[in-house]
Amino acid sequence: MMSMDFIENLHKTADAAAAAETEFRREAARHIAMLESERTFAFRRLNLMRAVADAVARAETEEAAITEGLAALRAKLDWPRESEAPFFPRFTAVAQALFTSLKAGDKELDRGVAEALAEFEQWYASAHGAPFWTLFEQPMAETPRVDF
């Protein structure tokens, strides 16, 4: 007959293995969520800046570039025309840097665009307590289910 201590030790070992697996899965889920967020924000950044760059490239003056850049931002956010977002003035530095870089055709100036965007993102996060890119999340409205 087996000793009960032996069975109890097996039970403790099994519980420890289950706990380790659960913790690993929890940590993996956190890591996946972090990577998913980084990917989502990276594509939002790419799509926004592509639209802003296209808009700014058509401008002849810095003032027009800022106007066009903000219009592209407004369109991407689906922001109402009659409403002015408090962060629009801060985004002008990004449009200005982009205009300067595009008109000069200097790849070294691209770094200035990246820095202006990073500064804008940092400011937004500190001022609003959330990343700027969360503004692009469009919640789906509840649609009632109708059965006929």
N, C-alpha and C positions, 0 to 999 in steps of 0.2 A: 504494500500500500504506500502511495506517495505521501510525503509530508505536506502539510498545509502551508508551511513556509515556502516550499518550492512553488506551489500554485500562486501564492500571494506575490512572490517575486515576479512570476510571469505576468500576473495582472498589472503590477506596477510598471513593468517594462512595456507592456502593450499600451497602457495609459500614457506613458511618456512618449512613445512613438506617435500616438494619435495627437498628442498636444504639439509635438514638433511639426507634424504634417499640417495641422491647423494653422500654426504660426507662420509656417512657410507659405501656405496658400494666402494668408492674410497679407503678408509682405509682398508676395508676387502680385496680388490684386492692387495694392497701393502703387507698386512700381509700374504696372501696366497702365493704371489710371494716369500717373504722371507722364508717361511716354505718350499716351493718347492725347493728353492736354497739350503737350509740346508740339505734337504733330498737327493738331487742329489749329493752334495759334500760328504755326509756321505757314500753313496753307492760307489762313486768313490774311496774314501779313503779306504773303506773295500776291494773292488776288487783289487786295486793296492797293498795294504799291504798283502793281501792273496797271490798274485802272487810273491811278493818280499820275503815273508816269506818262501814260498815253495822253491824258488830258493836258498835262503840263507841257508836253512836247509840242502841242499845237499852238501854244501861247507865244506871242511875239515879245511881250514885256513881262517883267517880274510881277507886276500888279495883276496882269491877266493870268499869269501862271498860278498865282495864289487863288484867284477867283475860280479858275478852272479846277485846280486841285481840291479846293473845298467843295466844289460842286460834285466832283467824283466821290469824295468822302461821303457827302450827304446822300448821294444816290446809292452807294454801297450799303449804307446804314439804313436806307429807306427812311431818312429823317424828313419830317414835314418841312416844306419850304418856308412856311410862316414862322417857324420856330428856330431860334438860334441856340445851338448847343454851347455850353460854357467852355468846352474844350476846343472849339474851332479856332479861336485866336492862337492857341498853343500849337496847333497843327500847321500854322502858316510857316513856321521855321522849316518844317519838312518839305513843304512845297517850294520854298525859296532855295533850299539846298539842292533839291532835285532840278530846279530850273537852272541854277548855276552849273551843275554838273552836266546836264544835257546840252546846254548852249556852248559850254567850253569843250565838250567832247573829250574831257580828261578823266580817265579811269581813276586817277588819284583822288578826284573830287567825289567819287562814289562813296568813299569812306566818310565824307562829311554828311552824305545822305543817311548812311547807316547810323552815324552818331546822332544826328538830329532825330531820327526815328526812335533810337534807343532812349534818348533824353525825354522825348514825348511820352514813351511808354512808362518810363520810371516816374515821371511827374504824375501821369494819370493814376498809376497804381498807388502812389503815396497820397494823392488828393482824394481818391475815390474808394480806396481799400479793396480794389479788385483790378485785375488786368483789363486793359482797354479792349482786348479781343473778346471779352465776354459780351460786349455790346452787340456782337454779330449773332448772338444766339436768339433765334426767333422762336418763342414758345408757340406751340400749336394750340389754337383755340379748341376748346371742347366742342365737339360736334355731336349733337344728340343722335342716338341711333334710333332709326325709325323702321319698324317692321310693318309690312303691308300684308 
